[in-house]
């Protein structure tokens, strides 16, 4: 799904193993992640943040908000292979 504005509605009715969010999505920086983590229906969903912001403070903010993985540019494919397994825990 490419439209972050419709994401919360889809997560409320459909199950996903992994959600990949662009930190600079139109809905806002970490607000969508906070909304996802508050949804009981998304409790087992792994969330990966993608960002051009690779500063340590940005990574810490994403991870403490509830992301399972934070990937900054240049993107590394290893976290992408790990994240779906994180949701299976």
PyMOL Python script that loads the backbone (N, CA, C, O; Angstrom):
from pymol import cmd

cmd.read_pdbstr("""\
ATOM      1  N   UNK A   1       0.847  -1.153   0.000  1.00  0.00           N
ATOM      2  CA  UNK A   1       0.000   0.000   0.000  1.00  0.00           C
ATOM      3  C   UNK A   1       0.904   1.231   0.000  1.00  0.00           C
ATOM      4  O   UNK A   1       1.842   1.313   0.793  1.00  0.00           O
ATOM      5  N   UNK A   2       0.636   2.149  -0.852  1.00  0.00           N
ATOM      6  CA  UNK A   2       1.526   3.297  -0.994  1.00  0.00           C
ATOM      7  C   UNK A   2       1.028   4.537  -0.281  1.00  0.00           C
ATOM      8  O   UNK A   2       1.777   5.503  -0.137  1.00  0.00           O
ATOM      9  N   UNK A   3      -0.199   4.533   0.164  1.00  0.00           N
ATOM     10  CA  UNK A   3      -0.792   5.716   0.775  1.00  0.00           C
ATOM     11  C   UNK A   3      -0.841   5.556   2.288  1.00  0.00           C
ATOM     12  O   UNK A   3      -1.694   4.832   2.801  1.00  0.00           O
ATOM     13  N   UNK A   4       0.060   6.218   3.012  1.00  0.00           N
ATOM     14  CA  UNK A   4       0.105   6.116   4.464  1.00  0.00           C
ATOM     15  C   UNK A   4      -1.166   6.580   5.151  1.00  0.00           C
ATOM     16  O   UNK A   4      -1.453   6.155   6.270  1.00  0.00           O
ATOM     17  N   UNK A   5      -1.931   7.445   4.498  1.00  0.00           N
ATOM     18  CA  UNK A   5      -3.173   7.923   5.087  1.00  0.00           C
ATOM     19  C   UNK A   5      -4.224   6.839   5.214  1.00  0.00           C
ATOM     20  O   UNK A   5      -5.088   6.923   6.087  1.00  0.00           O
ATOM     21  N   UNK A   6      -4.173   5.821   4.364  1.00  0.00           N
ATOM     22  CA  UNK A   6      -5.137   4.717   4.435  1.00  0.00           C
ATOM     23  C   UNK A   6      -4.615   3.557   5.263  1.00  0.00           C
ATOM     24  O   UNK A   6      -5.360   2.621   5.553  1.00  0.00           O
ATOM     25  N   UNK A   7      -3.352   3.604   5.645  1.00  0.00           N
ATOM     26  CA  UNK A   7      -2.724   2.504   6.360  1.00  0.00           C
ATOM     27  C   UNK A   7      -3.420   2.085   7.638  1.00  0.00           C
ATOM     28  O   UNK A   7      -3.675   0.894   7.820  1.00  0.00           O
ATOM     29  N   UNK A   8      -3.741   3.011   8.534  1.00  0.00           N
ATOM     30  CA  UNK A   8      -4.383   2.604   9.783  1.00  0.00           C
ATOM     31  C   UNK A   8      -5.697   1.859   9.569  1.00  0.00           C
ATOM     32  O   UNK A   8      -5.985   0.901  10.287  1.00  0.00           O
ATOM     33  N   UNK A   9      -6.481   2.276   8.612  1.00  0.00           N
ATOM     34  CA  UNK A   9      -7.741   1.590   8.326  1.00  0.00           C
ATOM     35  C   UNK A   9      -7.526   0.173   7.832  1.00  0.00           C
ATOM     36  O   UNK A   9      -8.241  -0.745   8.233  1.00  0.00           O
ATOM     37  N   UNK A  10      -6.549  -0.004   6.968  1.00  0.00           N
ATOM     38  CA  UNK A  10      -6.230  -1.345   6.471  1.00  0.00           C
ATOM     39  C   UNK A  10      -5.700  -2.232   7.587  1.00  0.00           C
ATOM     40  O   UNK A  10      -6.039  -3.413   7.648  1.00  0.00           O
ATOM     41  N   UNK A  11      -4.875  -1.684   8.468  1.00  0.00           N
ATOM     42  CA  UNK A  11      -4.326  -2.469   9.576  1.00  0.00           C
ATOM     43  C   UNK A  11      -5.398  -2.875  10.576  1.00  0.00           C
ATOM     44  O   UNK A  11      -5.264  -3.898  11.248  1.00  0.00           O
ATOM     45  N   UNK A  12      -6.450  -2.090  10.679  1.00  0.00           N
ATOM     46  CA  UNK A  12      -7.522  -2.415  11.612  1.00  0.00           C
ATOM     47  C   UNK A  12      -8.334  -3.606  11.126  1.00  0.00           C
ATOM     48  O   UNK A  12      -8.905  -4.334  11.939  1.00  0.00           O
ATOM     49  N   UNK A  13      -8.396  -3.821   9.799  1.00  0.00           N
ATOM     50  CA  UNK A  13      -9.233  -4.917   9.303  1.00  0.00           C
ATOM     51  C   UNK A  13      -8.454  -6.056   8.660  1.00  0.00           C
ATOM     52  O   UNK A  13      -8.995  -7.155   8.540  1.00  0.00           O
ATOM     53  N   UNK A  14      -7.218  -5.847   8.243  1.00  0.00           N
ATOM     54  CA  UNK A  14      -6.401  -6.881   7.609  1.00  0.00           C
ATOM     55  C   UNK A  14      -5.151  -7.133   8.451  1.00  0.00           C
ATOM     56  O   UNK A  14      -4.679  -6.240   9.156  1.00  0.00           O
ATOM     57  N   UNK A  15      -4.628  -8.337   8.374  1.00  0.00           N
ATOM     58  CA  UNK A  15      -3.400  -8.683   9.111  1.00  0.00           C
ATOM     59  C   UNK A  15      -2.199  -8.590   8.170  1.00  0.00           C
ATOM     60  O   UNK A  15      -2.260  -9.019   7.018  1.00  0.00           O
ATOM     61  N   UNK A  16      -1.115  -8.025   8.681  1.00  0.00           N
ATOM     62  CA  UNK A  16       0.120  -7.906   7.933  1.00  0.00           C
ATOM     63  C   UNK A  16       1.258  -8.455   8.781  1.00  0.00           C
ATOM     64  O   UNK A  16       1.263  -8.286  10.000  1.00  0.00           O
ATOM     65  N   UNK A  17       2.212  -9.105   8.151  1.00  0.00           N
ATOM     66  CA  UNK A  17       3.399  -9.601   8.850  1.00  0.00           C
ATOM     67  C   UNK A  17       4.397  -8.467   9.020  1.00  0.00           C
ATOM     68  O   UNK A  17       5.069  -8.365  10.047  1.00  0.00           O
ATOM     69  N   UNK A  18       4.489  -7.619   8.007  1.00  0.00           N
ATOM     70  CA  UNK A  18       5.473  -6.541   7.989  1.00  0.00           C
ATOM     71  C   UNK A  18       4.867  -5.278   7.408  1.00  0.00           C
ATOM     72  O   UNK A  18       4.161  -5.320   6.400  1.00  0.00           O
ATOM     73  N   UNK A  19       5.147  -4.155   8.053  1.00  0.00           N
ATOM     74  CA  UNK A  19       4.777  -2.843   7.534  1.00  0.00           C
ATOM     75  C   UNK A  19       6.076  -2.067   7.368  1.00  0.00           C
ATOM     76  O   UNK A  19       6.872  -1.968   8.302  1.00  0.00           O
ATOM     77  N   UNK A  20       6.288  -1.517   6.175  1.00  0.00           N
ATOM     78  CA  UNK A  20       7.470  -0.703   5.906  1.00  0.00           C
ATOM     79  C   UNK A  20       6.997   0.736   5.763  1.00  0.00           C
ATOM     80  O   UNK A  20       6.166   1.045   4.910  1.00  0.00           O
ATOM     81  N   UNK A  21       7.530   1.607   6.599  1.00  0.00           N
ATOM     82  CA  UNK A  21       7.137   3.017   6.594  1.00  0.00           C
ATOM     83  C   UNK A  21       8.303   3.895   6.180  1.00  0.00           C
ATOM     84  O   UNK A  21       9.434   3.709   6.630  1.00  0.00           O
ATOM     85  N   UNK A  22       8.010   4.853   5.319  1.00  0.00           N
ATOM     86  CA  UNK A  22       8.978   5.894   5.003  1.00  0.00           C
ATOM     87  C   UNK A  22       8.830   6.942   6.091  1.00  0.00           C
ATOM     88  O   UNK A  22       7.733   7.464   6.290  1.00  0.00           O
ATOM     89  N   UNK A  23       9.890   7.259   6.790  1.00  0.00           N
ATOM     90  CA  UNK A  23       9.822   8.213   7.894  1.00  0.00           C
ATOM     91  C   UNK A  23       9.300   9.557   7.416  1.00  0.00           C
ATOM     92  O   UNK A  23       8.692  10.292   8.195  1.00  0.00           O
ATOM     93  N   UNK A  24       9.520   9.885   6.176  1.00  0.00           N
ATOM     94  CA  UNK A  24       9.075  11.171   5.638  1.00  0.00           C
ATOM     95  C   UNK A  24       7.736  11.056   4.918  1.00  0.00           C
ATOM     96  O   UNK A  24       7.453  11.836   4.007  1.00  0.00           O
ATOM     97  N   UNK A  25       6.912  10.094   5.317  1.00  0.00           N
ATOM     98  CA  UNK A  25       5.609   9.908   4.670  1.00  0.00           C
ATOM     99  C   UNK A  25       4.709  11.107   4.952  1.00  0.00           C
ATOM    100  O   UNK A  25       4.932  11.833   5.921  1.00  0.00           O
ATOM    101  N   UNK A  26       3.684  11.323   4.106  1.00  0.00           N
ATOM    102  CA  UNK A  26       2.821  12.491   4.262  1.00  0.00           C
ATOM    103  C   UNK A  26       2.120  12.590   5.612  1.00  0.00           C
ATOM    104  O   UNK A  26       1.843  13.697   6.073  1.00  0.00           O
ATOM    105  N   UNK A  27       1.825  11.459   6.258  1.00  0.00           N
ATOM    106  CA  UNK A  27       1.093  11.501   7.517  1.00  0.00           C
ATOM    107  C   UNK A  27       1.936  12.090   8.649  1.00  0.00           C
ATOM    108  O   UNK A  27       1.389  12.549   9.651  1.00  0.00           O
ATOM    109  N   UNK A  28       3.223  12.081   8.501  1.00  0.00           N
ATOM    110  CA  UNK A  28       4.073  12.630   9.537  1.00  0.00           C
ATOM    111  C   UNK A  28       5.171  11.663   9.899  1.00  0.00           C
ATOM    112  O   UNK A  28       5.164  10.503   9.488  1.00  0.00           O
ATOM    113  N   UNK A  29       6.088  12.142  10.651  1.00  0.00           N
ATOM    114  CA  UNK A  29       7.299  11.389  10.922  1.00  0.00           C
ATOM    115  C   UNK A  29       7.050  10.095  11.680  1.00  0.00           C
ATOM    116  O   UNK A  29       7.251   9.023  11.110  1.00  0.00           O
ATOM    117  N   UNK A  30       6.640  10.138  12.885  1.00  0.00           N
ATOM    118  CA  UNK A  30       6.462   8.918  13.671  1.00  0.00           C
ATOM    119  C   UNK A  30       5.025   8.732  14.158  1.00  0.00           C
ATOM    120  O   UNK A  30       4.733   7.789  14.892  1.00  0.00           O
ATOM    121  N   UNK A  31       4.136   9.625  13.752  1.00  0.00           N
ATOM    122  CA  UNK A  31       2.751   9.544  14.191  1.00  0.00           C
ATOM    123  C   UNK A  31       2.074   8.261  13.720  1.00  0.00           C
ATOM    124  O   UNK A  31       1.321   7.641  14.472  1.00  0.00           O
ATOM    125  N   UNK A  32       2.337   7.865  12.487  1.00  0.00           N
ATOM    126  CA  UNK A  32       1.736   6.645  11.965  1.00  0.00           C
ATOM    127  C   UNK A  32       2.233   5.423  12.732  1.00  0.00           C
ATOM    128  O   UNK A  32       1.455   4.512  13.017  1.00  0.00           O
ATOM    129  N   UNK A  33       3.513   5.397  13.066  1.00  0.00           N
ATOM    130  CA  UNK A  33       4.060   4.300  13.857  1.00  0.00           C
ATOM    131  C   UNK A  33       3.387   4.244  15.233  1.00  0.00           C
ATOM    132  O   UNK A  33       3.037   3.161  15.703  1.00  0.00           O
ATOM    133  N   UNK A  34       3.207   5.383  15.872  1.00  0.00           N
ATOM    134  CA  UNK A  34       2.528   5.413  17.169  1.00  0.00           C
ATOM    135  C   UNK A  34       1.103   4.884  17.058  1.00  0.00           C
ATOM    136  O   UNK A  34       0.635   4.153  17.931  1.00  0.00           O
ATOM    137  N   UNK A  35       0.419   5.256  15.985  1.00  0.00           N
ATOM    138  CA  UNK A  35      -0.955   4.790  15.776  1.00  0.00           C
ATOM    139  C   UNK A  35      -0.988   3.281  15.549  1.00  0.00           C
ATOM    140  O   UNK A  35      -1.863   2.595  16.077  1.00  0.00           O
ATOM    141  N   UNK A  36      -0.048   2.765  14.775  1.00  0.00           N
ATOM    142  CA  UNK A  36       0.019   1.317  14.528  1.00  0.00           C
ATOM    143  C   UNK A  36       0.261   0.569  15.825  1.00  0.00           C
ATOM    144  O   UNK A  36      -0.398  -0.438  16.085  1.00  0.00           O
ATOM    145  N   UNK A  37       1.184   1.035  16.639  1.00  0.00           N
ATOM    146  CA  UNK A  37       1.514   0.346  17.890  1.00  0.00           C
ATOM    147  C   UNK A  37       0.361   0.386  18.889  1.00  0.00           C
ATOM    148  O   UNK A  37       0.309  -0.452  19.789  1.00  0.00           O
ATOM    149  N   UNK A  38      -0.550   1.323  18.757  1.00  0.00           N
ATOM    150  CA  UNK A  38      -1.707   1.410  19.645  1.00  0.00           C
ATOM    151  C   UNK A  38      -2.840   0.480  19.218  1.00  0.00           C
ATOM    152  O   UNK A  38      -3.798   0.295  19.969  1.00  0.00           O
ATOM    153  N   UNK A  39      -2.746  -0.109  18.022  1.00  0.00           N
ATOM    154  CA  UNK A  39      -3.809  -0.968  17.500  1.00  0.00           C
ATOM    155  C   UNK A  39      -3.644  -2.411  17.970  1.00  0.00           C
ATOM    156  O   UNK A  39      -2.615  -3.028  17.693  1.00  0.00           O
ATOM    157  N   UNK A  40      -4.618  -2.956  18.664  1.00  0.00           N
ATOM    158  CA  UNK A  40      -4.534  -4.368  19.062  1.00  0.00           C
ATOM    159  C   UNK A  40      -4.418  -5.306  17.857  1.00  0.00           C
ATOM    160  O   UNK A  40      -3.761  -6.344  17.947  1.00  0.00           O
ATOM    161  N   UNK A  41      -5.044  -4.955  16.742  1.00  0.00           N
ATOM    162  CA  UNK A  41      -5.015  -5.820  15.556  1.00  0.00           C
ATOM    163  C   UNK A  41      -3.635  -5.888  14.911  1.00  0.00           C
ATOM    164  O   UNK A  41      -3.373  -6.793  14.119  1.00  0.00           O
ATOM    165  N   UNK A  42      -2.746  -4.946  15.236  1.00  0.00           N
ATOM    166  CA  UNK A  42      -1.400  -4.921  14.654  1.00  0.00           C
ATOM    167  C   UNK A  42      -0.341  -5.341  15.668  1.00  0.00           C
ATOM    168  O   UNK A  42       0.846  -5.087  15.469  1.00  0.00           O
ATOM    169  N   UNK A  43      -0.766  -5.981  16.753  1.00  0.00           N
ATOM    170  CA  UNK A  43       0.167  -6.328  17.829  1.00  0.00           C
ATOM    171  C   UNK A  43       1.325  -7.211  17.360  1.00  0.00           C
ATOM    172  O   UNK A  43       2.442  -7.048  17.851  1.00  0.00           O
ATOM    173  N   UNK A  44       1.101  -8.119  16.447  1.00  0.00           N
ATOM    174  CA  UNK A  44       2.169  -9.008  15.996  1.00  0.00           C
ATOM    175  C   UNK A  44       2.847  -8.567  14.719  1.00  0.00           C
ATOM    176  O   UNK A  44       3.622  -9.328  14.140  1.00  0.00           O
ATOM    177  N   UNK A  45       2.574  -7.363  14.267  1.00  0.00           N
ATOM    178  CA  UNK A  45       3.117  -6.862  13.011  1.00  0.00           C
ATOM    179  C   UNK A  45       4.484  -6.208  13.230  1.00  0.00           C
ATOM    180  O   UNK A  45       4.628  -5.320  14.070  1.00  0.00           O
ATOM    181  N   UNK A  46       5.477  -6.653  12.471  1.00  0.00           N
ATOM    182  CA  UNK A  46       6.797  -6.025  12.507  1.00  0.00           C
ATOM    183  C   UNK A  46       6.732  -4.718  11.720  1.00  0.00           C
ATOM    184  O   UNK A  46       6.074  -4.647  10.682  1.00  0.00           O
ATOM    185  N   UNK A  47       7.408  -3.693  12.209  1.00  0.00           N
ATOM    186  CA  UNK A  47       7.428  -2.401  11.529  1.00  0.00           C
ATOM    187  C   UNK A  47       8.879  -2.003  11.272  1.00  0.00           C
ATOM    188  O   UNK A  47       9.706  -1.956  12.183  1.00  0.00           O
ATOM    189  N   UNK A  48       9.159  -1.719   9.998  1.00  0.00           N
ATOM    190  CA  UNK A  48      10.483  -1.260   9.592  1.00  0.00           C
ATOM    191  C   UNK A  48      10.362   0.174   9.087  1.00  0.00           C
ATOM    192  O   UNK A  48       9.501   0.473   8.259  1.00  0.00           O
ATOM    193  N   UNK A  49      11.211   1.049   9.578  1.00  0.00           N
ATOM    194  CA  UNK A  49      11.261   2.429   9.112  1.00  0.00           C
ATOM    195  C   UNK A  49      12.395   2.584   8.106  1.00  0.00           C
ATOM    196  O   UNK A  49      13.511   2.119   8.341  1.00  0.00           O
ATOM    197  N   UNK A  50      12.107   3.232   7.000  1.00  0.00           N
ATOM    198  CA  UNK A  50      13.124   3.582   6.007  1.00  0.00           C
ATOM    199  C   UNK A  50      13.294   5.090   6.054  1.00  0.00           C
ATOM    200  O   UNK A  50      12.316   5.831   6.158  1.00  0.00           O
ATOM    201  N   UNK A  51      14.535   5.540   5.978  1.00  0.00           N
ATOM    202  CA  UNK A  51      14.761   6.972   6.092  1.00  0.00           C
ATOM    203  C   UNK A  51      16.053   7.398   5.423  1.00  0.00           C
ATOM    204  O   UNK A  51      17.001   6.622   5.304  1.00  0.00           O
ATOM    205  N   UNK A  52      16.068   8.638   4.991  1.00  0.00           N
ATOM    206  CA  UNK A  52      17.307   9.238   4.517  1.00  0.00           C
ATOM    207  C   UNK A  52      18.070   9.824   5.698  1.00  0.00           C
ATOM    208  O   UNK A  52      19.218  10.247   5.560  1.00  0.00           O
ATOM    209  N   UNK A  53      17.422   9.846   6.856  1.00  0.00           N
ATOM    210  CA  UNK A  53      18.035  10.391   8.061  1.00  0.00           C
ATOM    211  C   UNK A  53      18.751   9.270   8.798  1.00  0.00           C
ATOM    212  O   UNK A  53      18.109   8.395   9.379  1.00  0.00           O
ATOM    213  N   UNK A  54      20.058   9.294   8.776  1.00  0.00           N
ATOM    214  CA  UNK A  54      20.838   8.213   9.380  1.00  0.00           C
ATOM    215  C   UNK A  54      21.484   8.624  10.698  1.00  0.00           C
ATOM    216  O   UNK A  54      22.345   7.914  11.215  1.00  0.00           O
ATOM    217  N   UNK A  55      21.077   9.755  11.236  1.00  0.00           N
ATOM    218  CA  UNK A  55      21.640  10.208  12.511  1.00  0.00           C
ATOM    219  C   UNK A  55      21.217   9.262  13.626  1.00  0.00           C
ATOM    220  O   UNK A  55      20.111   8.721  13.597  1.00  0.00           O
ATOM    221  N   UNK A  56      22.068   9.066  14.580  1.00  0.00           N
ATOM    222  CA  UNK A  56      21.790   8.181  15.707  1.00  0.00           C
ATOM    223  C   UNK A  56      20.520   8.615  16.440  1.00  0.00           C
ATOM    224  O   UNK A  56      19.708   7.769  16.814  1.00  0.00           O
ATOM    225  N   UNK A  57      20.337   9.913  16.650  1.00  0.00           N
ATOM    226  CA  UNK A  57      19.151  10.375  17.384  1.00  0.00           C
ATOM    227  C   UNK A  57      17.863  10.038  16.639  1.00  0.00           C
ATOM    228  O   UNK A  57      16.842   9.760  17.268  1.00  0.00           O
ATOM    229  N   UNK A  58      17.899  10.059  15.296  1.00  0.00           N
ATOM    230  CA  UNK A  58      16.722   9.695  14.509  1.00  0.00           C
ATOM    231  C   UNK A  58      16.419   8.208  14.649  1.00  0.00           C
ATOM    232  O   UNK A  58      15.259   7.814  14.771  1.00  0.00           O
ATOM    233  N   UNK A  59      17.459   7.390  14.631  1.00  0.00           N
ATOM    234  CA  UNK A  59      17.284   5.942  14.810  1.00  0.00           C
ATOM    235  C   UNK A  59      16.719   5.640  16.192  1.00  0.00           C
ATOM    236  O   UNK A  59      15.804   4.827  16.328  1.00  0.00           O
ATOM    237  N   UNK A  60      17.260   6.290  17.210  1.00  0.00           N
ATOM    238  CA  UNK A  60      16.785   6.068  18.575  1.00  0.00           C
ATOM    239  C   UNK A  60      15.313   6.471  18.694  1.00  0.00           C
ATOM    240  O   UNK A  60      14.523   5.760  19.315  1.00  0.00           O
ATOM    241  N   UNK A  61      14.948   7.598  18.104  1.00  0.00           N
ATOM    242  CA  UNK A  61      13.549   8.048  18.145  1.00  0.00           C
ATOM    243  C   UNK A  61      12.636   7.019  17.488  1.00  0.00           C
ATOM    244  O   UNK A  61      11.573   6.710  18.025  1.00  0.00           O
ATOM    245  N   UNK A  62      13.031   6.489  16.345  1.00  0.00           N
ATOM    246  CA  UNK A  62      12.212   5.489  15.657  1.00  0.00           C
ATOM    247  C   UNK A  62      12.085   4.202  16.443  1.00  0.00           C
ATOM    248  O   UNK A  62      10.996   3.636  16.545  1.00  0.00           O
ATOM    249  N   UNK A  63      13.182   3.739  16.994  1.00  0.00           N
ATOM    250  CA  UNK A  63      13.166   2.475  17.740  1.00  0.00           C
ATOM    251  C   UNK A  63      12.423   2.613  19.072  1.00  0.00           C
ATOM    252  O   UNK A  63      11.713   1.694  19.482  1.00  0.00           O
ATOM    253  N   UNK A  64      12.582   3.741  19.740  1.00  0.00           N
ATOM    254  CA  UNK A  64      11.871   3.905  21.015  1.00  0.00           C
ATOM    255  C   UNK A  64      10.375   4.155  20.799  1.00  0.00           C
ATOM    256  O   UNK A  64       9.576   3.944  21.711  1.00  0.00           O
ATOM    257  N   UNK A  65       9.999   4.596  19.615  1.00  0.00           N
ATOM    258  CA  UNK A  65       8.583   4.786  19.297  1.00  0.00           C
ATOM    259  C   UNK A  65       7.915   3.451  18.978  1.00  0.00           C
ATOM    260  O   UNK A  65       6.689   3.345  19.017  1.00  0.00           O
ATOM    261  N   UNK A  66       8.713   2.437  18.666  1.00  0.00           N
ATOM    262  CA  UNK A  66       8.122   1.120  18.449  1.00  0.00           C
ATOM    263  C   UNK A  66       8.537   0.399  17.188  1.00  0.00           C
ATOM    264  O   UNK A  66       8.022  -0.683  16.907  1.00  0.00           O
ATOM    265  N   UNK A  67       9.456   0.964  16.417  1.00  0.00           N
ATOM    266  CA  UNK A  67       9.911   0.273  15.210  1.00  0.00           C
ATOM    267  C   UNK A  67      10.744  -0.946  15.585  1.00  0.00           C
ATOM    268  O   UNK A  67      11.479  -0.926  16.572  1.00  0.00           O
ATOM    269  N   UNK A  68      10.624  -1.997  14.798  1.00  0.00           N
ATOM    270  CA  UNK A  68      11.447  -3.186  15.000  1.00  0.00           C
ATOM    271  C   UNK A  68      12.807  -3.021  14.337  1.00  0.00           C
ATOM    272  O   UNK A  68      13.791  -3.635  14.748  1.00  0.00           O
ATOM    273  N   UNK A  69      12.847  -2.186  13.312  1.00  0.00           N
ATOM    274  CA  UNK A  69      14.090  -1.954  12.576  1.00  0.00           C
ATOM    275  C   UNK A  69      14.049  -0.544  12.006  1.00  0.00           C
ATOM    276  O   UNK A  69      12.984  -0.053  11.633  1.00  0.00           O
ATOM    277  N   UNK A  70      15.202   0.108  11.936  1.00  0.00           N
ATOM    278  CA  UNK A  70      15.322   1.446  11.347  1.00  0.00           C
ATOM    279  C   UNK A  70      16.460   1.379  10.345  1.00  0.00           C
ATOM    280  O   UNK A  70      17.606   1.128  10.716  1.00  0.00           O
ATOM    281  N   UNK A  71      16.152   1.600   9.095  1.00  0.00           N
ATOM    282  CA  UNK A  71      17.152   1.482   8.035  1.00  0.00           C
ATOM    283  C   UNK A  71      17.353   2.844   7.390  1.00  0.00           C
ATOM    284  O   UNK A  71      16.422   3.405   6.813  1.00  0.00           O
ATOM    285  N   UNK A  72      18.570   3.378   7.487  1.00  0.00           N
ATOM    286  CA  UNK A  72      18.896   4.661   6.873  1.00  0.00           C
ATOM    287  C   UNK A  72      19.647   4.447   5.565  1.00  0.00           C
ATOM    288  O   UNK A  72      20.241   3.391   5.346  1.00  0.00           O
ATOM    289  N   UNK A  73      19.617   5.443   4.710  1.00  0.00           N
ATOM    290  CA  UNK A  73      20.354   5.351   3.452  1.00  0.00           C
ATOM    291  C   UNK A  73      21.834   5.424   3.714  1.00  0.00           C
ATOM    292  O   UNK A  73      22.242   6.126   4.639  1.00  0.00           O
ATOM    293  N   UNK A  74      22.654   4.747   2.962  1.00  0.00           N
ATOM    294  CA  UNK A  74      22.254   3.811   1.912  1.00  0.00           C
ATOM    295  C   UNK A  74      21.613   2.584   2.538  1.00  0.00           C
ATOM    296  O   UNK A  74      22.074   2.092   3.568  1.00  0.00           O
ATOM    297  N   UNK A  75      20.548   2.090   1.914  1.00  0.00           N
ATOM    298  CA  UNK A  75      19.795   0.985   2.475  1.00  0.00           C
ATOM    299  C   UNK A  75      20.591  -0.306   2.455  1.00  0.00           C
ATOM    300  O   UNK A  75      21.306  -0.606   1.499  1.00  0.00           O
ATOM    301  N   UNK A  76      20.452  -1.050   3.519  1.00  0.00           N
ATOM    302  CA  UNK A  76      21.087  -2.353   3.679  1.00  0.00           C
ATOM    303  C   UNK A  76      19.984  -3.396   3.578  1.00  0.00           C
ATOM    304  O   UNK A  76      18.958  -3.260   4.245  1.00  0.00           O
ATOM    305  N   UNK A  77      20.159  -4.410   2.782  1.00  0.00           N
ATOM    306  CA  UNK A  77      19.102  -5.407   2.581  1.00  0.00           C
ATOM    307  C   UNK A  77      18.994  -6.398   3.727  1.00  0.00           C
ATOM    308  O   UNK A  77      17.977  -7.086   3.823  1.00  0.00           O
ATOM    309  N   UNK A  78      19.976  -6.508   4.588  1.00  0.00           N
ATOM    310  CA  UNK A  78      19.927  -7.490   5.680  1.00  0.00           C
ATOM    311  C   UNK A  78      18.761  -7.236   6.631  1.00  0.00           C
ATOM    312  O   UNK A  78      18.047  -8.189   6.941  1.00  0.00           O
ATOM    313  N   UNK A  79      18.516  -6.001   7.122  1.00  0.00           N
ATOM    314  CA  UNK A  79      17.359  -5.810   8.007  1.00  0.00           C
ATOM    315  C   UNK A  79      16.042  -6.185   7.332  1.00  0.00           C
ATOM    316  O   UNK A  79      15.122  -6.653   8.002  1.00  0.00           O
ATOM    317  N   UNK A  80      15.937  -5.991   6.039  1.00  0.00           N
ATOM    318  CA  UNK A  80      14.724  -6.352   5.319  1.00  0.00           C
ATOM    319  C   UNK A  80      14.459  -7.838   5.343  1.00  0.00           C
ATOM    320  O   UNK A  80      13.303  -8.261   5.306  1.00  0.00           O
ATOM    321  N   UNK A  81      15.492  -8.628   5.403  1.00  0.00           N
ATOM    322  CA  UNK A  81      15.318 -10.077   5.475  1.00  0.00           C
ATOM    323  C   UNK A  81      15.057 -10.524   6.903  1.00  0.00           C
ATOM    324  O   UNK A  81      14.461 -11.581   7.114  1.00  0.00           O
ATOM    325  N   UNK A  82      15.491  -9.740   7.896  1.00  0.00           N
ATOM    326  CA  UNK A  82      15.303 -10.099   9.296  1.00  0.00           C
ATOM    327  C   UNK A  82      13.941  -9.705   9.831  1.00  0.00           C
ATOM    328  O   UNK A  82      13.372 -10.442  10.636  1.00  0.00           O
ATOM    329  N   UNK A  83      13.398  -8.574   9.414  1.00  0.00           N
ATOM    330  CA  UNK A  83      12.192  -8.026  10.013  1.00  0.00           C
ATOM    331  C   UNK A  83      10.982  -8.946   9.974  1.00  0.00           C
ATOM    332  O   UNK A  83      10.274  -9.024  10.978  1.00  0.00           O
ATOM    333  N   UNK A  84      10.698  -9.648   8.883  1.00  0.00           N
ATOM    334  CA  UNK A  84       9.519 -10.527   8.919  1.00  0.00           C
ATOM    335  C   UNK A  84       9.633 -11.604   9.995  1.00  0.00           C
ATOM    336  O   UNK A  84       8.616 -12.024  10.548  1.00  0.00           O
ATOM    337  N   UNK A  85      10.819 -12.047  10.295  1.00  0.00           N
ATOM    338  CA  UNK A  85      10.999 -13.036  11.352  1.00  0.00           C
ATOM    339  C   UNK A  85      10.731 -12.417  12.712  1.00  0.00           C
ATOM    340  O   UNK A  85      10.277 -13.103  13.628  1.00  0.00           O
ATOM    341  N   UNK A  86      11.009 -11.118  12.853  1.00  0.00           N
ATOM    342  CA  UNK A  86      10.768 -10.448  14.131  1.00  0.00           C
ATOM    343  C   UNK A  86       9.295 -10.479  14.477  1.00  0.00           C
ATOM    344  O   UNK A  86       8.936 -10.612  15.647  1.00  0.00           O
ATOM    345  N   UNK A  87       8.430 -10.357  13.469  1.00  0.00           N
ATOM    346  CA  UNK A  87       6.986 -10.392  13.692  1.00  0.00           C
ATOM    347  C   UNK A  87       6.493 -11.771  14.093  1.00  0.00           C
ATOM    348  O   UNK A  87       5.411 -11.896  14.667  1.00  0.00           O
ATOM    349  N   UNK A  88       7.255 -12.789  13.806  1.00  0.00           N
ATOM    350  CA  UNK A  88       6.840 -14.151  14.121  1.00  0.00           C
ATOM    351  C   UNK A  88       7.154 -14.533  15.553  1.00  0.00           C
ATOM    352  O   UNK A  88       6.767 -15.612  16.003  1.00  0.00           O
ATOM    353  N   UNK A  89       7.854 -13.663  16.283  1.00  0.00           N
ATOM    354  CA  UNK A  89       8.230 -13.975  17.671  1.00  0.00           C
ATOM    355  C   UNK A  89       7.058 -14.085  18.589  1.00  0.00           C
ATOM    356  O   UNK A  89       7.231 -14.343  19.781  1.00  0.00           O
TER     357      UNK A  89
END
""", "prot")
cmd.dss("prot")
cmd.show_as("cartoon", "prot")
cmd.util.cbc("prot")
cmd.orient("prot")
